[in-house]
Amino acid sequence: MAKEVYDIADHPPVGTVPAKMNAWLIRPERFGQPMKAFQKEVVPVPEIKDDEVLVYVMAAGINYNNVWAALGIPVNVIAARNKSGEKEDFHIGGSDASGIVYKVGKDVTNVKVGDEVVVHCATWDRNCPWVKAGNDPMYSPSFKIWGYETNYGSFAQFTKVQAHQCMPKPKHMTWEEAASYVLVGATAYRMLCGWKEHPIKANDPILIWGGAGGLGSMAIQIVKALGGIPIAVVSGEDKIDYCIKLGAKGCINRKDFDHWGMLPHWKDTVGYNNWMKAVRGFGAKFWEVLGEKRSPKIVFEHPGETTIPTSIFLCDTGGMVVICAGTTGYNATVDLRYLWMRQKRFQGSHFANDEQCYAMNELALRGQLNPCMSRAFTYDELPLSHQLMHDNKHPHGNMAVLICAPDFGLGKTADAPRFVPEAALPKGDVHDTPHPYPLSVPLPGVETADDIKIYDDGALVRDRMHPGIISCGTGDTLADAAKTMVDKDIHALVVIDAGKAVGVLSQTDIVLARQGRKPDEARGMKVGEVMTAGCATIDAGTKLSHAITEMMKRRIHRLLVTENDKPVGVLSMTDIVRRLIG
């Protein structure tokens, strides 16, 4: 007779399903830092539908989905499900898993009790008209990510999944390795293989951003397996050997370049031409690593805001930039001329359908996909793994956590079917972040016949800045700060705390603070609650043209001017305009 609940280290016989299970839960009252949001609880084992499977979880993968779930932003996943009719007031996350099938619904034919499986995270309603018509279920309105948008993910002894999510576990991988690669591997596979107009052909050069990361490490191996030539972008020389062992032809160190960020405005000829010089240098480096002057047929994108301008520029004519995320921001800028005149494609991509997941997993089964697991955690360390990810202190590669597996290194029942070179990240590795031409004129490329000429009148920031600092403190009220702005006829104040500039309070900040509040409530708010934290600075000796470029690139109207690292004034667009007309 089955126990009501088994201890996490006590394995029930295969096929024996207890009434309750151990799990890590998130509840609304605990939303916040992952270390506090995740708590151990005992809850009923979920019932499964006719097309579902109950999997006994041996290990689970760690990814950003459940950092967001823990924070309760950008979506309160519990409230969203409650609104759609689900009653549970908790969330069990986890969107990657390896485990053993313990129960199947009556319509399930692809797996049976006792099968060792890995689980992909795409779910949909099999009765959705779009799905029943044979269309890609990724476009179905019923599509959801298991373990994030759905409940009962892999951070529990048992998880319920749709049968089609289950795939054979590679016998040569441990439980934790097998739990770490599916989400990123399938995402990378769809990005690279999901668009029939852009197949990867033999010797096609492919640019891969973040080659040492979870997505990038998968992309390198998939491109290599398909006969392409992967060129990886990395954050340091210490990642190059790792990427080459995975199959990259070579790497580009992004820290050798500084043109990242939003594209300078096309009316800012100085800024745009400086950017063009830099991006052509990046393109020349791609040619150098490749060993010939060919542009990438596909650019594998996920940083987003800081890199999209470069990706669109460098991509080959008729090629594709495909993106699945925006890790540096969502407001990417694009020189549209390179899209229409060079007929490039900018394609969004989100996870993968069954066909793509199975194809990716086939590479893993054949030993062509190293899971690139950089760190594994014990069951008790599950909150820590998410906290490290939240703090951006986690290693590159993929991470996993043991659930019911009693120790690391278990679950391997066969040798790899082919030799895969070992690739290891450096010891102690962690993340270190966060006017058009006439249409008839040829667009500049990486290599052009004429050098770009930049005209500059030589004016410096100190020649145009407003000397002196008009400031307020973090503890001042908005009413007092607003009165200072009106009395001084200025649009912003530098915020000082303990003698240091810590932010800027603008009229826009005050207007936004008033939104949704009564006037008296807004007047009494403290400057520190409303200010824009941090100060965008510029040295007084910097060329004025560079300061203008910086403001245009950041979409801001003023810079704090410093000299010997001390604030000495403010440069605003108003100062520049006044000098122009005066």
Long-range contacts (C-beta under 8 A, 24 or more apart in sequence): 5-42, 6-157, 8-157, 8-379, 8-403, 8-404, 9-406, 11-56, 11-404, 12-56, 12-102, 14-56, 14-100, 14-102, 14-113, 14-114, 15-102, 15-103, 15-113, 15-114, 16-102, 17-45, 17-54, 17-102, 17-103, 17-158, 18-45, 19-44, 19-45, 20-44, 20-45, 21-45, 21-156, 21-157, 21-158, 22-156, 22-157, 23-92, 23-155, 23-156, 23-157, 24-92, 24-93, 24-155, 24-156, 24-382, 24-383, 25-90, 25-91, 25-92, 26-66, 26-69, 26-70, 26-78, 26-90, 26-91, 26-92, 26-93, 27-78, 27-89, 27-90, 27-91, 28-72, 28-76, 28-78, 28-79, 28-89, 31-70, 31-71, 31-72, 31-76, 32-70, 32-71, 32-72, 33-70, 33-71, 33-387, 33-390, 34-66, 34-67, 34-70, 34-71, 34-383, 34-386, 34-387, 34-389, 34-390, 35-383, 35-384, 35-387, 36-383, 37-70, 37-71, 37-383, 38-70, 38-155, 38-382, 38-383, 38-386, 41-90, 43-90, 43-92, 43-156, 45-157, 45-158, 46-151, 46-152, 46-158, 46-160, 47-160, 48-103, 48-104, 48-105, 48-160, 49-105, 50-105, 50-106, 50-107, 50-108, 51-105, 51-107, 51-108, 51-126, 51-162, 51-163, 52-104, 52-105, 52-108, 52-160, 52-161, 52-162, 52-163, 53-101, 53-103, 53-104, 53-105, 53-108, 53-111, 53-160, 53-161, 53-162, 53-163, 53-165, 53-166, 54-101, 54-102, 54-103, 54-104, 54-158, 54-159, 54-160, 55-97, 55-99, 55-100, 55-101, 55-102, 55-117, 55-119, 55-158, 55-159, 55-160, 55-161, 55-166, 56-99, 56-100, 56-101, 56-102, 56-157, 56-158, 56-404, 57-94, 57-97, 57-98, 57-99, 57-154, 57-155, 57-156, 57-157, 57-158, 57-159, 57-403, 57-404, 58-97, 58-98, 58-99, 58-100, 58-175, 58-179, 58-402, 58-403, 58-404, 58-405, 58-411, 59-97, 59-98, 59-99, 59-174, 59-175, 59-176, 59-178, 59-179, 59-180, 59-376, 59-400, 59-401, 59-402, 59-403, 59-405, 59-411, 60-94, 60-96, 60-97, 60-153, 60-154, 60-155, 60-179, 60-400, 60-401, 60-403, 61-94, 61-95, 61-96, 61-97, 61-154, 61-179, 61-180, 61-181, 61-182, 61-183, 61-398, 61-399, 61-400, 61-401, 62-96, 62-180, 62-377, 62-385, 62-386, 62-389, 62-398, 62-399, 62-400, 62-401, 63-95, 63-96, 63-183, 63-184, 63-214, 63-389, 64-389, 65-93, 65-95, 65-145, 65-147, 65-148, 66-93, 66-94, 66-95, 66-147, 66-148, 66-153, 66-155, 66-386, 67-386, 67-389, 67-390, 68-148, 69-93, 69-148, 70-386, 70-390, 71-390, 77-148, 77-149, 80-149, 81-149, 81-150, 81-151, 86-151, 88-151, 90-151, 91-151, 92-147, 92-151, 92-152, 92-153, 92-155, 92-156, 92-159, 93-147, 93-148, 93-153, 93-154, 93-155, 94-147, 94-153, 94-154, 94-155, 94-156, 94-159, 95-121, 95-145, 95-146, 95-147, 95-148, 95-153, 95-154, 95-183, 96-121, 96-147, 96-154, 96-179, 96-180, 96-181, 96-182, 96-183, 96-400, 97-153, 97-154, 97-159, 97-161, 97-179, 97-403, 98-169, 98-173, 98-175, 98-176, 98-178, 98-179, 98-411, 99-154, 99-159, 99-175, 99-403, 99-404, 101-166, 102-158, 104-163, 105-163, 107-163, 108-163, 109-163, 110-163, 110-164, 110-166, 111-163, 111-166, 115-166, 115-168, 116-168, 116-169, 116-171, 116-411, 117-166, 117-167, 117-168, 117-169, 118-166, 118-167, 118-168, 118-169, 118-170, 118-178, 118-179, 118-182, 118-361, 119-146, 119-154, 119-159, 119-161, 119-165, 119-166, 119-167, 119-182, 120-165, 120-167, 120-182, 120-183, 120-186, 120-352, 120-354, 120-357, 120-361, 121-145, 121-146, 121-147, 121-148, 121-165, 121-182, 121-183, 121-351, 122-146, 122-165, 122-186, 122-351, 122-352, 122-353, 122-354, 122-357, 123-150, 123-161, 123-162, 123-165, 124-162, 126-162, 136-353, 137-353, 137-354, 138-190, 138-350, 138-351, 138-352, 138-353, 145-351, 154-179, 154-403, 155-382, 155-401, 155-403, 156-403, 157-403, 157-404, 164-354, 167-357, 167-358, 167-361, 168-361, 168-365, 169-411, 170-361, 170-364, 170-365, 170-367, 171-412, 171-413, 171-414, 172-367, 172-412, 172-414, 172-415, 172-416, 172-417, 173-364, 173-371, 173-411, 173-412, 174-408, 174-409, 174-410, 174-411, 174-412, 175-402, 175-405, 175-410, 175-411, 176-373, 176-376, 176-400, 176-401, 176-402, 176-405, 176-408, 176-411, 177-371, 177-373, 177-400, 178-371, 178-411, 179-400, 179-401, 180-371, 180-372, 180-373, 180-376, 180-398, 180-399, 180-400, 181-218, 181-364, 181-369, 181-371, 181-372, 181-373, 181-398, 182-357, 182-360, 182-361, 183-351, 184-214, 184-215, 184-217, 184-218, 184-398, 185-218, 185-222, 185-360, 185-361, 185-363, 185-364, 185-369, 186-351, 186-352, 186-356, 186-357, 186-360, 186-361, 187-215, 187-218, 187-324, 187-349, 187-350, 187-351, 187-352, 188-215, 188-218, 188-219, 188-222, 188-300, 188-360, 189-218, 189-222, 189-352, 189-356, 189-357, 189-359, 189-360, 190-349, 190-350, 190-351, 190-352, 190-353, 190-356, 191-219, 191-300, 191-322, 191-323, 191-324, 191-349, 192-219, 192-222, 192-223, 192-226, 192-298, 192-300, 192-322, 193-222, 193-226, 193-356, 193-359, 194-349, 194-352, 194-356, 195-320, 195-322, 195-345, 195-347, 197-320, 197-345, 198-297, 198-298, 198-319, 198-320, 198-322, 198-345, 198-347, 200-226, 200-227, 200-228, 200-297, 200-298, 201-227, 201-228, 201-297, 202-227, 202-228, 203-227, 203-228, 203-229, 204-228, 204-229, 204-297, 204-298, 205-229, 205-231, 205-249, 205-286, 205-290, 205-294, 205-295, 205-296, 205-297, 206-230, 206-231, 206-296, 206-297, 206-298, 206-299, 206-300, 207-231, 207-233, 207-286, 207-296, 207-298, 207-299, 207-300, 207-311, 207-314, 207-315, 208-232, 208-233, 208-248, 208-300, 209-233, 209-299, 209-300, 209-301, 209-302, 209-303, 209-307, 209-311, 210-234, 210-235, 210-302, 210-303, 211-239, 211-243, 211-246, 211-248, 211-251, 212-239, 212-242, 212-243, 212-396, 212-397, 212-425, 212-429, 213-396, 213-397, 214-372, 214-396, 214-397, 214-398, 215-300, 215-302, 215-324, 215-325, 216-243, 216-300, 217-243, 217-246, 217-370, 217-372, 217-396, 217-397, 217-398, 217-423, 218-369, 218-372, 219-300, 220-246, 220-247, 220-248, 221-246, 221-247, 221-363, 221-368, 221-369, 221-370, 222-360, 222-363, 222-369, 223-247, 224-248, 225-363, 225-368, 225-369, 228-297, 229-290, 231-286, 231-289, 231-290, 231-296, 235-432, 236-432, 238-426, 238-429, 239-396, 239-425, 239-426, 239-429, 242-423, 242-424, 242-425, 242-426, 243-423, 245-421, 245-422, 245-423, 246-370, 246-372, 246-421, 246-423, 249-289, 249-290, 249-291, 250-289, 250-290, 251-289, 252-282, 252-285, 252-286, 252-289, 256-285, 257-281, 257-282, 257-285, 259-310, 260-306, 260-307, 260-310, 261-305, 261-306, 261-553, 261-554, 262-305, 262-306, 262-309, 262-331, 262-332, 262-333, 262-553, 262-554, 262-555, 263-309, 263-333, 263-334, 263-335, 263-553, 264-549, 264-552, 264-553, 265-552, 265-553, 266-335, 266-435, 266-436, 267-435, 268-548, 268-549, 268-552, 269-435, 269-454, 269-455, 270-454, 270-455, 270-456, 270-545, 270-546, 270-548, 270-549, 271-545, 271-546, 271-548, 271-549, 271-552, 271-553, 273-452, 273-453, 273-454, 274-454, 274-549, 275-309, 276-444, 276-452, 277-452, 279-309, 279-310, 279-313, 279-314, 280-444, 280-445, 280-446, 280-447, 280-448, 282-310, 282-314, 283-313, 283-314, 283-445, 283-446, 284-446, 284-447, 286-314, 286-446, 287-446, 293-447, 295-319, 295-446, 298-322, 302-326, 302-327, 303-327, 303-328, 304-328, 304-329, 304-330, 304-332, 305-329, 305-330, 305-331, 305-332, 308-332, 308-333, 308-334, 309-333, 309-334, 309-335, 312-338, 312-339, 312-344, 312-346, 313-338, 314-446, 315-342, 315-344, 316-344, 317-342, 317-343, 317-344, 318-342, 318-343, 318-344, 319-344, 319-345, 320-344, 320-345, 320-346, 320-347, 321-345, 321-346, 321-347, 322-347, 322-348, 322-349, 323-347, 323-348, 323-349, 324-348, 324-349, 324-350, 327-433, 328-433, 328-434, 337-436, 337-437, 337-443, 338-443, 341-439, 341-443, 342-443, 365-417, 366-417, 366-418, 367-416, 367-417, 367-418, 367-419, 367-420, 368-418, 368-420, 370-420, 370-423, 371-398, 372-397, 372-398, 372-423, 373-397, 373-398, 373-399, 373-400, 374-398, 374-399, 374-425, 374-429, 375-399, 376-400, 376-401, 376-402, 376-408, 377-401, 377-402, 378-402, 379-403, 392-430, 392-431, 392-433, 392-434, 393-430, 393-431, 394-430, 394-431, 395-425, 395-429, 395-430, 395-431, 396-425, 396-429, 396-431, 397-425, 456-543, 456-545, 457-545, 458-543, 459-543, 459-544, 459-545, 460-540, 460-541, 460-542, 460-543, 460-544, 461-538, 461-539, 461-540, 461-541, 461-542, 461-543, 461-544, 461-547, 461-559, 461-561, 461-571, 462-540, 462-541, 462-561, 462-563, 462-569, 463-544, 464-544, 464-571, 464-575, 464-576, 464-579, 465-540, 465-561, 465-568, 465-569, 465-570, 465-571, 465-575, 466-569, 466-570, 466-571, 466-572, 466-575, 467-568, 467-569, 468-568, 468-569, 469-494, 469-496, 469-501, 469-567, 469-568, 469-569, 469-570, 470-494, 470-570, 471-495, 471-496, 471-501, 472-496, 472-505, 472-527, 473-497, 473-527, 474-502, 474-503, 474-526, 474-527, 474-528, 474-531, 475-526, 475-527, 475-528, 476-526, 476-527, 477-523, 477-524, 477-525, 477-526, 477-527, 478-510, 478-513, 478-522, 478-523, 478-524, 478-525, 478-526, 478-527, 478-530, 479-523, 479-524, 481-505, 481-510, 481-527, 482-510, 482-523, 491-557, 491-558, 491-572, 491-574, 492-558, 492-570, 492-572, 493-527, 494-535, 494-560, 494-567, 494-570, 495-527, 495-528, 495-531, 497-528, 501-535, 501-560, 501-567, 502-531, 502-533, 502-534, 502-535, 503-528, 503-531, 503-532, 503-533, 503-534, 503-535, 504-531, 504-532, 504-535, 504-536, 504-558, 504-560, 505-530, 505-531, 505-532, 506-532, 506-557, 506-558, 535-560, 535-567, 536-560, 537-561, 537-562, 537-567, 538-562, 538-571, 539-563, 540-568, 540-569, 544-576, 547-571, 548-576
